[in-house]
Amino acid sequence: MSLQEIQSRIEAAETAAGRKAGSVTLIAVSKMQPDDRVVGVLEQGHRHFGENRVQEAEGKWPGFRERFDGIVLHLVGPLQTNKARQAMELCDAIHSLDRPKLANTLARLAQERGACPDLFVQVNTGEEAQKAGILPADADGFIEECRKLDLPVRGLMCIPPVEEEPSLHFALLAKIAHRNGVDGLSMGMSSDFERAIAQGATHVRVGSAIFGERPAG
Ligand SMILES: *Cc1c(COP(=O)(O)O)cnc(C)c1O
């Protein structure tokens, strides 16, 4: 599917949900995609991209930034504290703030640098043991803790369990955001971004539907 088709589907979903055109930011998730596909999307004027590993982002994006202005890079994958500094230097937004230790590290580095990327708190809405994220019951407390550390919490993020209807998880994330006065909602991927928009997504993270299937490895 082309970038244009995804953009029209997003517009249609915005309209269907009674939302303003342009209220949803499309993050093109380029992890593991060959450079020529990424350049193709950059050449069409798209600027928001997502990566899920710091090391891969480090290898690709400084070069793309030299060639294209206005790139906004989002880290959507898990972040180890020992990669936090690198992530902050490289990315404009981090969608995987998922534990107190990482919050403390980001806060210390933000003080030191005098700047911090936009942050999204990842919530493990399905309470899956193998998945990252703050449990829903702990989310209010964690958001408060992050704010006390002066961290710029712009939104919440979730990845619903594969076997479950994602709309229920999107609605839960929206509810947690609402009661905490958080505006951003990073939710929805290739298979469910329209349902996420119906539930209030402000950022959808779409990879394979734009770039094609990721090469194995
Ligand atoms: C890979 C990835 C995506 C995009 O997945 P697709 O199914 O290819 O759209 C979105 N969010 C996260 C966190 C990812 O790791």
Ligand as a Chemical Component Dictionary entry (heavy atoms), coordinates in Angstrom:
data_LIG
# 
_chem_comp.id                   LIG 
_chem_comp.type                 NON-POLYMER 
_chem_comp.pdbx_formal_charge   0 
_chem_comp.three_letter_code    LIG 
# 
loop_
_chem_comp_atom.comp_id 
_chem_comp_atom.atom_id 
_chem_comp_atom.alt_atom_id 
_chem_comp_atom.type_symbol 
_chem_comp_atom.charge 
_chem_comp_atom.model_Cartn_x 
_chem_comp_atom.model_Cartn_y 
_chem_comp_atom.model_Cartn_z 
_chem_comp_atom.pdbx_ordinal 
LIG C1 C1 C 0 7.069 -2.458 14.350 1  
LIG C2 C2 C 0 6.239 -1.617 15.214 2  
LIG C3 C3 C 0 5.132 -0.931 14.686 3  
LIG C4 C4 C 0 4.663 -1.054 13.248 4  
LIG O1 O1 O 0 4.163 -2.325 13.019 5  
LIG P1 P1 P 0 3.386 -2.694 11.645 6  
LIG O2 O2 O 0 2.542 -3.837 12.016 7  
LIG O3 O3 O 0 4.443 -3.005 10.653 8  
LIG O4 O4 O 0 2.597 -1.504 11.255 9  
LIG C5 C5 C 0 4.419 -0.126 15.560 10 
LIG N1 N1 N 0 4.760 0.006  16.853 11 
LIG C6 C6 C 0 5.823 -0.632 17.379 12 
LIG C7 C7 C 0 6.153 -0.439 18.813 13 
LIG C8 C8 C 0 6.594 -1.458 16.579 14 
LIG O5 O5 O 0 7.634 -2.114 17.121 15 
# 
loop_
_chem_comp_bond.comp_id 
_chem_comp_bond.atom_id_1 
_chem_comp_bond.atom_id_2 
_chem_comp_bond.value_order 
_chem_comp_bond.pdbx_ordinal 
LIG C1 C2 SING 1  
LIG C2 C3 SING 2  
LIG C2 C8 DOUB 3  
LIG C3 C4 SING 4  
LIG C3 C5 DOUB 5  
LIG C4 O1 SING 6  
LIG O1 P1 SING 7  
LIG P1 O2 DOUB 8  
LIG P1 O3 SING 9  
LIG P1 O4 SING 10 
LIG C5 N1 SING 11 
LIG N1 C6 DOUB 12 
LIG C6 C7 SING 13 
LIG C6 C8 SING 14 
LIG C8 O5 SING 15 
# 
